[in-house]
Amino acid sequence: MDHHHGQHDDGHLHADHEHGGHLHTGLGHGGHHHEGDHDAAMAEVIELDAALGGSYADEAAEWIAALAAGPVREAVDLGAGTGVGTLALARRFPEARLTAVDVSPAMLERLRSAAEGAGPGSDAGAGAGAGSSSRLRTVEADLDGGWVAAVRPSDPAANAQRGLSAGGPEHAGPAADVGWADLAWASSSLHHVADPGSTLRGVFETLRPGGLLLVLELDGLPRFLEDAGEEPAALEQRCHRAVEAAGWNGHPDWGPVLEAAGFEPAGRRVFEVHAQDSPQVRRFARLYLERLQAGIGGPRPAGHAGHGHATPRPGVAGPEPDPADRAALDALLGHGLGSLDHLPVVGLRTRRTAWAARRPANPS
């Protein structure tokens, strides 16, 4: 998705803490700004990623449930995008109230629609997201500012049920220093923010003592051409190296950063996704490689709004591709005999790392 600071990201990925000099791939969500047509274009990329490999979200939700010290009644998805994480949480915690935070109203609208029907990324079919809309609250807010107050529950009756009222019925919400969420989820969003330490302090404040934070990050660019033949596979590797050398949206090891923010480490896991050749995989590959092409100096794909998804930030020079690779990538994204349409095999491989951390139950 396209993300700007000041008003931000999500749907989906970065790690430059300032967006300065880094490239973005577009498989995340954040809580920053998304622009018009680019929202729709990016939503298709995100939803294909979820449909093809969204099982990682269900696996991560299952893992975090096993780490929870008690029932999860309140869960917050920070940088929710189209709702892959939100709906995974809805499936795993069928009694939980859900708060989805994103800066893009278009993404939040897609999420609400998904919650009323099928959740992307699940094999459960049309009922995967059904029933979660009544438990869902969406909040349009920027993770770089103002989101903590924006997400704080404000309905007196609901807060009485939560045990959060700071006094009589005239109090709309919990006191400012009272954490209220049992679980926070941040998938491909933390690396978008300008000041992760400040954002994490907000997460710490939002969680109850003993509450859990799950951070998920994509570990590398998606790979589509490993089994497509020697030349396509080598081309993909060279393009990846070019983008990575120019500052692809890498991310830190969040473990020490979380500890510095006051969290206790609760675990770390890796989730790998392999998807076999299919029309969906080929569509995803084309959309993604178009953004990779834009990131190394080629024409921007339709609906591409500027910075996001393997494209340099404004004022940042993209990598210069080898002319032969430039021509080969152009041919791959065409419709001739050398294009994606005619490759024998196009698959999908991705890898994500998850960090789990806990707000200490007994402050020292």
N, C-alpha and C positions, 0 to 999 in steps of 0.2 A: 504494500500500500504506500501511498505517498505520505510522507510524514514531514512536518515542519515543526520547528520549535517555536514556542510561544503559543502555538495551538498544535497539537501533535498527531501521533500514530495509530499498529495492527494491523491493525490487522496485519501488523505482522513484521518484522525483523530489522535490527541494526545493533551495533555495539560501539559506536564511536563516542558516546557520552557527550558529544557536541555536534555530532553529525559532520564534523569537520574532517574532510579528507577521506571519508569512508564511503563504501558502496553498499547498496541495499538490495536484497534479493527478492523480497516480497512474499515470504512465507510466514509472516508473523502478524502480530497485531500490537497496538501499543497504547494509544490513548492520545495520539497526536492527530495532525490535520490530514484529511483525505480530500482530494479535489474531484468534484463532479464526476465526469465520465471515467476518471481513473478509479473511483470507488467501484464501479460496476466491473471494469476490466480486472481489477485486483481481486474483487470478490470471486470471480470465476476461478482465478488461480488458487485462491485459498480453499475454495470449496472442492476443487479437484484434488488438491493435496489432502483434504480431509476425507474425501470419498475413497481415495486410493490408499491412504496410509493413516487415517484417523484412529486406527485401533491403538496407536501409541497413547492417545489421550485416555482411553478407557483403561489401559494398563497402568498409566500413571495415577489415575484416580483410584484404582484398586490398591496400588502401592501406598498412596498417601492415607487411604482409609485404614490400612493395617498399622500405620504409625500413629494415628490419632489416639489421644489419651482418653477421649470420651466421645459422645455422639456429636456429629457435625450437624448443627441446626442452622448455621449462617455461613455461607460461602461467598466469596468475592472473586470475580474474574477481572483482573487488571489488564486492560488492553484486549478486550474480548473479541474484537473483530466480528466475524460472522457467527461466532458462538461454538466453535469446536470444543473448547474447554468447558464453557458453561454447560453445554448439553451433556458432556461426559460426566460432569459433577451431578447434573440432574438425574442421570441414569443410576449413578452409584449411590447417591444420597437422596432417596425419593421423598424424604420428609423435610429436607433442608430448604430454607429460603435462599434465593440466589440473587446476587447483585452483579450485574454485568456493566463494566465501565469501559467506555471508548469515546474518543473525541468525535467520531464520525456518526452523525445521525443516520446516514444511509446504511452503515454497517449494523447499527443497533436495530434498525427496522428489519433488516434481513434476519437478525438474530431472533427478534420477536416472532417473525413468520415461521422460522424453523422450530421455535419452541411450541408453536401451535400444531406442528405437523411432524415431519421426519427430521431427526437430528443428523446433520452431516457427519460423516465419518463413522457411522455405526452400521452394522449388518442387521440391525433389529428391524429394519423396514419402516413402513410408514408410521408406526407408533413410537419410534425411537425418541422423539421429543414431545410427543403428545402428553398433555397433563402437566407439563412443567411451566406453561405460561402463567398459570395462576400463582405460582411461587416465584415468578421472575420480576425483578425490578431493574430497569435499565437506567443508567446515569451517563449523560453526556458530559464528560469532564476530561481535562488534560492531566496526564500523569506528571507533568512538570509544574503544576501549580493548582491549588484549590480543590483537588479531588478529595482530600480527606474529609473536609467539611461537607462536600457535595454528596458523598456516599453515606454519611452518618444517618442512620434511621431517624425519621422525624415524626412518624405517626404515633401519637400517644397510646392508642389502643394496642397497636402492634408492639410497641416498646414495653407496655405492661406485660404482654405475653413473653417478651424476651427477658423480662426482669431487668430492663435497662433504665427505667424512669428514674430521673435524678431527684424526684420529689413527688409532688402531687400531680394531678391530671393536667395542670397547666403547663407542665414541662413537656416539651415536644420530643425530646430525645435524651440520650445519656449525657452525663457530664463529660466535659471535653477530655478528661484523662481516663475515661472508662473505655476499655476495649470491648468490642461487641461481636466480632466475627470469630468463628472457630477455625476457618481455613481461608487462606488467600492463595490464588493461583495466578502466576505471571508467565505466560508462554510467549517467547520471542518478543517480549515487550520491554524488559528492563534495560536492554542494551540500547534502546532508542532514546532514553531520557538523558537530559543534559546533566543532571546531578543525581546519580543512582543512590548516593548516601542519603540525600534528602528524601527521595522517594521511599527508600527502605525505612527511614524513621517514621514516615507516614504509615507504612504497612505495620510496623511494630506497634504504633499507637492504635491502629484499627483492630488488631488481634486481641482477643482475650489472653490473659496469662495462660500459658500452655497451648495456645493456638499455633497452627502450623502454616508455614509458607512453602509453596512449591514453585520453584523457578525452572523453566524448561527452555533450552536453547538448541537450535539446529547447529550441528558441529561442522558442517561443510555444505558446499553447494550440492543440490540433488544431482544424481548421476543417472543418465538415461541410456548411454550408448556403449556401455562396457561390453555387451554381447552382440553389438551391431556390426562387428568387423574391426579389423586392425586400424584402418584409417579413420573411421568415425570416432572410435574410442580414443585414439591419440589426439585427434582434433579437440574433442571435449576436454581432455586433460590439459592441453595447451591453453585453451580458452579459460579454464578455471585458474590456471597459474597466473595468467595475465590479469584477471580480475582480482585475485587474491593479492598480487603484488601491488595493486593500486589501492589497497585498503578495503577489501570486502568486509562486510559487516561481521567481523569476528566478535567474540565476547570474552570477557575475562573468566578465570576460574572464580565463580561466584562464592565459593566456600569462605575464603578469608574476608571477602567484602561483607557477607552476611554476618560473620562473627564480629566484625568491626562495628556493625550496626546494632549489636547487642543480642543477636540470635544465637541459639545453641544449635550446632549441627545435628541433624537427625538422620542423614543418609544421602547417598548419591547412587544414581543408576543410569544406565545407558539403554535406550530403546531404539532398535533398528527396524526399518520397514523395507521390505522387498515386494514389489508389485510386478506381476507378469504382464507381458504384452497384451494390450487391449486398445480399442478406440479411445477410451478415456486417457490411458497412459500416453498415447500419441498426441492427443490434444494438449495435455498438460506439458509434454515435452516441447511442442511447438510454441506455446505461450511463454514458457520459461526461457527457452533458447532465444526467443525474440527479445526478451529483456536482457539476456546476457549479451546479445548482439548490440543492443543500445548501450550497454555498459562498456563495450570496447570500441566505441566510436562509430557504430553503424546507425542506420535510420531508426527512429523511435517507432515502436509498434503503435497501432491504432489504440487510442484511449490512454496512451502513456503520457502522464502529466508532468514529467520532469524528473524529480529525484525520488527514487524508490526502486528497489528491486534491480540490483546489479547496475544501477546508473549512478554516476558521480553526483555529488551535491553541487549546487551552483558554485562556480568559481574554482572547482576542482577538476583538474585535467584527468581524463580517463586514460587507461593504458593504450599504447599504440600497438595494434595487432600486426603480425607479419602479413604482408599483402596476400600471400598464398592462403593463409588461414582465413583472412577476411573474405576472399573469394569462395573458399570451401564452405564457410558458414553461410554465406549468401545462398549458395547452391543448396545447402542442406535445408534452408528455410523456404526454398522455392517449391515448385511442384513438378520438377523434371525427374529424370531417372536417378539423379544423385540426391534426391530429397528424402526427408523423413518418411514420406509416403511410401517409398520403395525400399527402405531398409528392411532386412530380413527379420530383425528383432529390435524392439524398443522396450526397455524395462524401466523400473524406477527403484533407486536405492537411496535411502536417507538414514541419517543417524542423529539422534537427539540425546543430550545429557540432561538429567534432572537432578536438582539439589533440593533436599528437604531440610527445613530449619524450623526451630521452635522458639516462640517467645517464652522465656523462662517462667515457670509456674510460680516461683518464689523469688522475686527481685532481690538481688544482693545489695 
